[in-house]
């Protein structure tokens, strides 16, 4: 690390200065010389989690490392604006950086826009923003091309180049966030994108009013809180949604279930719910959840285990993922008032897109 961690990453009962520094180091230790941030060496990189880790590095002032991560994406973008779903790093049978999953998941491809806007707000680097703008534009043009009737975005383009005719609520909520961040970049650079505005408006309407347009993944906690985290819902509607399934997904003292019918709490979902709670003014509950997961998911080196099976008192899977650490740092940064993280995940300053009613 180049300097002491910023105060925004210090949170009583969650991270002190030494602990925060350890968590940042745990991400930097996995970043590869080419800028890639895999889940961990010996596994793979996906573009969404890679971007999440880069944003966490920016909260810590590790701007050069974050920029290297974004340059990795720019250098590997496919001609159609997409990225593949998986790139191997230390994975048996594959060279580093080799594609190991040739599908294209749309929320993976969109998330660069969130990271780029966060990086610009963190650094004020206009030259880099201008340099990476064509990459962002191609990525979101690829996303908009996968629109389905009624506003959702197809969740996947298969190896044969055909998009599925199904959408995921979690993925589409994340894509809405990305479109709004992309519009913020476009506004800043005076590059109007009316197609993105229309797509964002239709997508937001679908997420907030038409759950039947998405695959039924109700047993997953992400489908519960992502319409809030992805900025589609705020105010009473968001409060009601969180209250509705709180007891189904939250295990007091432990964290958030990944799946409602499994005795398994996960660090990524817990940190993301904490950020969603912060976004709707429930910071006390957010801090509680972050404190809970320190007990059983934090490793002494500052990294985080992916999950904990509480009926068996067992860590599972036995892996420590950069995206879990990244989500934790972003949640703490939001609670600590980091301006870039507050602006990006609070959503109040992001363009909304067009306001639309039901569409076909």
HUMORA-V146062 format. One line per field, one symbol per residue. psi: psi as a letter, one per 30 degrees, with the letter a starting at -180 (. if undefined). burial: b if it has 24 or more other C-alpha atoms within 12 Angstrom, else e. Layout:
# HUMORA-V146062
psi = ???
burial = ???
This chain:
# HUMORA-V146062
psi = kflkklffgkkkfdkaeeeeeeeeeeeeffklfgfkilelkgblkkeeeeeeeeeeeefggieeeeeeeeeeeefgklfgflllfkkkjgkkgklkfkkfjgljkefefffeeeeeeeeefefgjeeeeeefeeeeeeefeeeefgklkfelkkfkjlfggkklgllkeeeeeeeeeeeeeeeeeeeeghikieeeeeeeeeeeeeeffiffglkjhffkfefefefeeggeklaeeeeeeeeegefefkjkfeakkekegkhjkkeeeeeeeeeeeefggheeeeeeeeeeffeffklfgflkkelkjfffhkkklikjkefeeeeeeeeeeeefgkeeeeeefefffkkfakklakl.
burial = eeeebbbbbbbeebbbeebbbbbbbbbbbbbbeebbbbbbbbbbbbbbbbbbbbbbbbbbbbbbbbbbbbbbbbebbeebbbbbbbbbbbeeeeebbbbbeebbbbbbbbbbbbbbbbbbbbbeeeebbeebbbbbbbbbbbbbbbbbebbbbbbbbeeeeebbebbbbbbbbbbbbbbbbbbbbbeeeeeebebbbbbbbbbbbbbbbbbebbbeebebbbbbbbbbbbbbbbeeebbebbeebeebbbbeebbbbbbbeebbbbbbbbbbbbbbbbbbeebebbbbbbbbbbbbbbbeebbbbbbbbbeeeebbeebbbbbbbbbbbbbbbbbbbbbbbbbbbbbeebbbbeeeeeee
